[in-house]
Amino acid sequence: MTTHVLDVAPSLRHPVEVRVVDLDDPLEGAEAVSVPVTATGDVPEVLGVDRDGLARAGFRPVVGSALAFPASGTPVLVAVGVGELADLTTATVRDAAAAFATAVPYDAHLATRVPRSEGMTTAESAAAIVEGVLLARYRFSLRSTEPETVDVASLTLVAPEGERAAVEEGAARGRLMARVGMLGRDLATCPAGMLTATAMADLAVELGPDAGLEVEVFDKEQLTEMGCGGLLGVNRGSTQPPRMVRMRYTPEGEPSGHLALVGKGIMYDSGGINLKPSDASHSQMKNDMSGAAAILAAMTALREVGCRARVTAYLMCTDNMPSGSAMQLGDVLTARNGKTVEVMNTDAEGRLVMMDGLSLSVEDGADVIVDVATLTGACLRTFGTEVAGVMGNDAAVVAQVRAAGERTDEPVWELPLVRAYRSQLDSTVADMTNLGGPNAGSITAGLFLEEFVAGTPWAHLDIAGTAQAESSRRWVQKGPTGFASRLLVELATSFTVTGKGS
């Protein structure tokens, strides 16, 4: 029997109850309770230990440190470092909440106070706590036996006096954003044999109606009629048919603008004829659709967060496989907008599927285009696994992407579009090649994509480094991270139309 992604998706399979109570309400059913410990001042009496005792046990009162006190028949108390209250931000609150949740992996019912700080609202603090707890305890398992750790079943937030309504508002948003992040992880973690391009499209169709989305799926025959030569060219070596998914969100009332999102959906990337080496990175290539996954996850939340922009998403889905029919070096592909591209490397396939989605976004009259892709190893080598690269033809659009990354603690850093490097993409037989020289690979990839936006304000987000975590840290689990899923919700929610690109 074939396993459906929804059967194993933690974001959809395990709904978590999030409750808000007042200071004097009992913490009914709580199995573990967070006790914040600041860098200075008294240690809370409930812990029954002083600072020296905590230090001898290896605890430090800094964000990221947590120590669970064994208990029988009563809730486990967890000392959680928070540093100085005045220095708390949503990022550090999220990290502290994650430390609390990971310190008690066998407890399903958790409780914590919501701190006040001048650096954020109480609602923002509550949202960060919910995100930190739920994302830190995320797990995706296809094991035949039950894991030792348990899922979070409930989270109780204790509101500061007079702040219950604000905490409830923040808790709802935090739960939604955590679900978005987990759905992005679910999709990127699914084995490629389970989540094919067809299955990805079917999932979008299944999730779309409840999220208020119009979903259209385009098959191989339709893509051929549309002239989407990039997506079709990459698909040539595969036995799995390609799919392009177009998702439309339309708000009630007059939209604040039209944002297009284009996602790379390479369901598995073998490299094609330019076969990847048989190393650990090759086994990770089920996550080469992380851009499309992040967009799909974000789209499911837009109605609930009250997004005022009209948003159209293009998920460009296929795998990239070697076979007798596969794309070859020297082949020339024709994009949707008529430009011809000489294939110099079949492992530079992401930009080929993206060029059709970008072209369609222009035809659709988008005010701004943002694309998301695990595009270049060069970006991983530049920024490592903690920061994504962003570049674009409009400073205001790039700034909006960076601001959304700051708010979600999914940081991005701008790379310049050095147009002097455009000559590296020159071809003797076509309009351009799909590969630049040995240097500045992320920038030449961005310059390639810019050829298909026709001057529309645009930003390109390269998440090749951030899409996969080498180990668990803070609220990010080892494996596919779902990076940009939450960022895109923030971007769409705060989106404003800019002038035309430079």
Residue pairs with C-beta under 8 A, 6 or more apart in sequence:
2 194
3 142
3 194
4 194
4 199
5 186
5 187
5 190
5 194
5 195
5 199
5 203
6 12
6 13
6 203
6 206
7 13
8 140
8 141
8 142
8 186
8 190
9 140
9 182
9 183
9 186
10 138
10 139
10 140
10 151
10 182
10 186
11 179
11 182
11 183
11 185
11 186
12 183
12 186
14 151
14 153
16 134
16 151
16 152
16 153
16 154
16 155
16 175
17 153
17 154
17 155
18 130
18 154
18 155
18 156
18 157
18 171
18 172
18 174
18 175
19 154
19 155
19 156
19 157
20 126
20 156
20 157
20 159
20 164
20 167
20 168
20 171
21 27
21 156
21 157
21 158
21 159
22 158
22 159
22 161
22 164
23 158
23 159
23 160
23 161
25 158
27 33
27 75
27 111
27 156
27 158
29 109
29 154
30 75
30 109
30 110
30 111
30 156
31 75
31 76
31 104
31 107
31 108
31 109
31 110
32 68
32 75
32 76
32 77
32 78
32 100
32 103
32 104
32 107
32 109
32 110
32 111
33 75
33 76
33 77
33 78
33 110
33 111
33 112
34 78
34 80
34 97
34 100
34 110
34 111
34 112
34 113
35 44
35 46
35 47
35 77
35 78
35 79
35 80
36 44
36 80
36 82
36 96
36 113
36 115
37 43
37 44
37 47
37 54
37 59
37 61
37 79
37 80
37 81
37 82
38 61
38 82
38 83
38 84
38 85
39 61
39 62
39 81
39 82
39 83
39 84
40 84
43 49
43 50
43 51
43 54
46 77
47 54
47 69
47 77
47 79
49 57
51 61
54 61
54 67
54 79
57 67
58 67
59 65
59 66
59 67
59 79
59 81
60 81
61 81
61 82
61 83
62 81
62 83
63 81
63 82
63 83
63 92
63 95
63 96
63 99
64 81
64 95
64 96
64 99
64 474
65 80
65 81
65 99
66 78
66 79
66 80
66 81
66 96
66 99
66 100
66 102
66 103
67 78
67 79
67 103
68 76
68 77
68 78
68 103
68 104
69 76
69 77
69 78
69 79
70 76
71 77
75 111
76 104
76 107
78 100
78 103
78 104
80 96
80 99
80 100
80 103
80 112
81 96
81 99
82 88
82 92
82 93
82 96
82 115
83 92
85 115
85 116
85 117
86 117
86 118
86 119
87 117
87 119
88 115
88 117
88 119
88 120
88 125
89 117
89 119
89 120
90 120
90 124
90 125
90 127
90 128
90 407
90 409
91 128
91 409
93 115
93 117
93 120
93 125
93 128
93 129
93 132
94 128
94 129
94 131
94 132
94 409
94 474
94 475
95 132
95 474
95 475
96 132
97 112
97 128
97 129
97 130
97 131
97 132
97 133
97 136
97 475
98 132
98 133
98 135
98 136
98 474
98 475
99 136
99 474
100 110
100 112
100 132
100 133
101 110
101 132
101 133
101 134
101 136
101 137
101 152
102 136
102 137
102 472
104 110
105 137
105 148
105 149
105 150
106 148
106 149
106 150
107 150
108 150
108 151
108 152
108 153
108 154
109 153
109 154
109 156
110 133
110 152
110 154
110 155
110 156
111 155
111 156
111 157
111 158
112 129
112 133
112 155
112 156
112 157
112 158
113 157
113 158
113 160
114 122
114 125
114 126
114 129
114 157
114 158
114 159
114 160
114 163
114 167
114 170
115 125
115 160
116 122
116 125
116 160
116 163
117 125
120 128
121 166
121 170
122 159
122 160
122 163
122 166
122 167
122 170
123 166
123 167
123 169
123 170
123 173
124 170
125 170
126 157
126 159
126 166
126 167
126 168
126 169
126 170
126 171
126 174
127 170
127 171
127 173
127 174
127 177
128 174
129 155
129 157
129 174
130 155
130 157
130 170
130 171
130 174
130 175
130 177
130 178
131 174
131 177
131 178
131 181
131 475
131 486
132 474
132 475
133 152
133 155
134 152
134 155
134 174
134 175
134 178
134 179
134 182
135 178
135 181
135 182
135 475
135 476
135 477
136 474
136 475
136 477
137 149
137 151
137 152
138 181
138 182
138 185
138 477
139 147
139 149
139 151
139 477
140 185
140 186
140 189
140 479
141 147
142 191
157 167
157 171
159 166
159 167
159 168
160 167
173 305
176 301
176 304
176 305
177 301
177 408
177 486
177 489
179 301
180 297
180 298
180 300
180 301
180 482
180 485
180 486
180 489
181 297
181 482
181 485
181 486
182 482
183 293
183 296
183 297
183 300
183 482
183 485
184 290
184 293
184 294
184 296
184 297
184 298
184 481
184 482
184 483
184 484
184 485
184 486
185 477
185 479
185 480
185 481
185 482
185 485
186 482
187 195
187 200
187 203
187 289
187 290
187 293
187 296
187 297
188 286
188 287
188 289
188 290
188 293
188 467
188 480
188 481
188 482
189 286
189 287
189 479
189 480
190 286
191 286
192 267
192 268
192 285
192 286
192 319
195 203
195 267
195 286
195 289
196 240
196 267
196 319
197 240
197 241
197 242
197 243
197 265
197 267
197 317
197 318
197 319
198 240
198 241
198 243
200 243
200 245
200 265
200 267
200 289
200 292
200 296
200 315
200 317
201 217
201 243
201 245
201 315
201 317
203 296
204 215
204 217
204 245
204 247
204 296
204 315
205 215
205 217
207 213
207 296
207 300
208 214
208 215
208 247
209 215
211 249
211 299
211 300
211 301
211 302
211 303
211 304
212 249
212 302
212 303
213 247
213 248
213 249
213 299
213 300
213 302
213 303
214 247
214 248
214 249
214 250
215 245
215 246
215 247
215 248
216 245
216 246
216 247
216 248
217 243
217 244
217 245
217 246
218 226
218 228
218 243
218 244
218 245
218 246
219 241
219 242
219 243
220 232
220 235
220 241
220 242
223 231
223 232
223 242
223 244
224 232
226 336
226 356
227 334
227 335
227 336
227 338
228 244
228 335
228 336
228 356
229 333
229 334
229 335
229 336
229 356
230 333
230 335
230 336
230 341
230 351
230 352
230 353
230 354
230 355
230 356
231 242
231 244
231 316
231 318
231 352
231 353
231 356
232 242
232 333
233 327
233 331
233 333
233 343
233 352
234 242
234 266
234 272
234 318
234 320
234 327
234 346
234 349
234 352
234 353
235 241
235 242
235 318
235 319
236 325
236 326
236 327
237 272
237 273
237 320
237 321
237 322
237 323
237 325
237 326
237 327
238 318
238 319
238 320
238 321
238 323
239 321
239 323
240 267
240 318
240 319
242 317
242 318
243 315
243 317
243 318
244 314
244 315
244 316
244 317
244 356
244 357
245 265
245 292
245 296
245 313
245 314
245 315
245 317
246 312
246 313
246 314
246 315
246 360
247 295
247 296
247 299
247 312
247 313
247 315
248 310
248 311
248 312
248 313
249 299
249 302
249 303
249 307
249 310
249 311
249 312
249 313
250 310
251 303
251 306
251 307
251 308
251 309
251 310
253 308
255 308
255 309
255 310
256 308
256 309
256 495
256 496
256 497
257 309
257 310
257 367
257 368
257 495
257 496
257 497
258 309
258 310
258 311
258 312
258 364
258 365
258 366
258 367
258 368
259 309
259 310
259 311
259 312
259 366
259 367
259 368
259 369
259 370
259 491
259 492
259 495
260 311
260 312
260 313
260 314
260 361
260 364
260 366
260 368
260 369
260 370
261 295
261 298
261 299
261 311
261 312
261 313
261 314
261 369
261 370
261 371
261 372
261 488
262 295
262 313
262 314
262 316
262 354
262 357
262 358
262 361
262 369
262 370
262 371
262 372
263 289
263 291
263 292
263 293
263 294
263 295
263 296
263 313
263 314
263 315
263 316
263 357
263 371
263 372
263 373
264 288
264 289
264 290
264 291
264 292
264 316
264 350
264 353
264 354
264 371
264 372
264 373
264 374
264 375
265 289
265 291
265 292
265 293
265 315
265 316
265 317
265 318
265 353
266 285
266 288
266 289
266 317
266 318
266 319
266 320
266 349
266 350
266 353
266 374
267 286
267 288
267 289
267 317
267 318
267 319
268 285
268 286
268 288
268 319
268 320
268 321
269 276
269 285
269 288
269 319
269 320
269 347
269 349
269 350
270 276
270 282
270 285
270 319
270 320
270 321
270 322
271 320
271 322
271 346
271 347
272 320
272 321
272 322
272 326
272 327
272 346
272 347
272 349
273 322
273 326
273 327
273 328
273 329
273 346
274 329
274 345
274 346
274 347
275 322
276 282
276 285
276 347
284 468
287 374
287 467
287 468
287 480
288 320
288 350
288 374
289 317
290 374
290 463
290 467
290 480
290 481
290 482
290 483
290 484
291 371
291 372
291 373
291 374
291 461
291 463
291 484
292 315
292 316
292 317
292 372
293 482
293 485
294 372
294 463
294 482
294 483
294 484
294 485
294 487
294 488
295 313
295 315
295 372
295 488
296 313
296 315
297 482
297 485
298 484
298 485
298 486
298 488
298 489
298 492
299 311
299 313
301 489
302 311
302 489
302 492
302 493
305 489
305 493
306 493
307 489
307 492
307 493
307 495
308 493
308 495
309 492
309 495
311 492
312 361
312 364
312 366
314 357
314 360
314 361
316 353
316 354
316 356
316 357
318 353
320 346
320 347
320 349
326 346
327 333
327 343
327 346
327 349
328 343
328 346
329 343
329 344
329 345
329 346
330 342
330 343
331 342
331 343
332 340
332 341
332 342
332 343
332 429
332 430
333 340
333 341
333 343
333 352
334 340
334 341
335 341
335 355
335 356
335 359
335 452
336 355
336 356
336 359
336 360
336 363
337 355
337 359
337 362
337 452
337 454
339 355
339 431
339 432
339 451
339 452
340 430
340 431
340 432
341 352
341 355
341 427
341 430
341 431
341 432
341 433
341 434
342 427
342 429
342 430
342 432
342 433
342 434
343 352
343 433
343 434
344 433
344 434
344 435
345 434
345 435
348 434
348 435
348 445
349 434
350 373
350 374
350 375
351 373
351 375
351 434
351 445
351 448
351 449
352 434
354 371
354 373
354 449
354 452
355 448
355 449
355 451
355 452
357 371
358 369
358 371
358 449
358 452
358 453
358 458
359 452
361 369
361 453
361 456
362 369
362 452
362 453
362 454
362 456
366 456
367 456
367 457
367 497
367 498
368 394
368 397
368 456
368 457
368 458
368 459
368 495
368 497
368 498
369 453
369 456
369 457
369 458
369 459
370 397
370 401
370 458
370 459
370 460
370 461
370 488
370 491
371 449
371 458
371 459
371 460
371 461
372 461
372 463
372 484
372 488
373 460
373 461
373 462
373 463
373 464
374 462
374 463
374 464
374 467
375 442
375 445
375 460
375 462
375 463
375 464
376 441
376 442
376 445
376 462
376 464
377 441
377 464
378 440
378 441
378 442
378 445
379 388
379 389
379 441
379 442
379 462
379 463
379 464
379 465
380 464
380 465
382 389
382 415
382 442
382 465
383 389
383 413
383 465
383 466
384 465
385 465
385 466
385 468
385 469
385 470
386 411
386 465
386 466
387 411
387 412
387 413
387 465
387 466
388 405
388 410
388 411
388 412
388 413
388 461
388 462
388 463
388 465
388 466
388 483
388 484
389 412
389 413
389 414
389 415
389 442
389 461
389 462
389 465
390 398
390 401
390 402
390 412
390 413
390 414
390 415
390 459
390 460
390 461
390 462
391 398
391 414
391 415
391 416
391 417
391 442
391 443
391 446
391 459
391 460
391 462
392 398
392 401
392 417
392 446
392 457
392 458
392 459
392 460
392 501
393 417
393 450
393 453
393 455
393 457
393 458
393 501
393 502
394 457
394 458
394 459
394 498
394 499
394 500
394 501
394 502
395 502
396 457
396 498
396 499
397 457
397 458
397 459
397 498
397 501
398 414
398 459
400 459
400 491
400 494
400 495
400 496
400 498
401 412
401 459
401 461
401 487
401 491
402 412
402 413
402 414
403 490
403 494
404 410
404 487
404 488
404 490
404 491
404 494
405 411
405 412
405 487
407 490
408 486
408 487
408 490
410 466
410 483
410 484
410 486
410 487
412 461
412 487
415 442
415 443
415 446
416 443
417 443
417 446
417 447
417 450
418 440
418 443
418 447
419 447
421 436
421 437
421 440
421 443
421 444
421 447
422 447
424 436
424 437
424 444
425 432
425 433
425 434
425 435
425 436
425 444
425 447
425 448
426 432
426 433
427 433
431 451
432 448
432 451
434 448
435 444
436 443
436 444
436 445
436 447
436 448
437 444
442 462
445 460
445 462
446 460
446 462
449 458
449 460
450 458
450 460
453 501
455 500
455 501
456 500
456 501
457 498
457 499
457 500
457 501
458 501
461 484
463 483
463 484
466 481
466 483
466 484
467 480
467 481
467 483
468 479
468 480
468 481
469 476
469 477
469 478
469 479
469 480
469 481
470 478
471 478
472 478
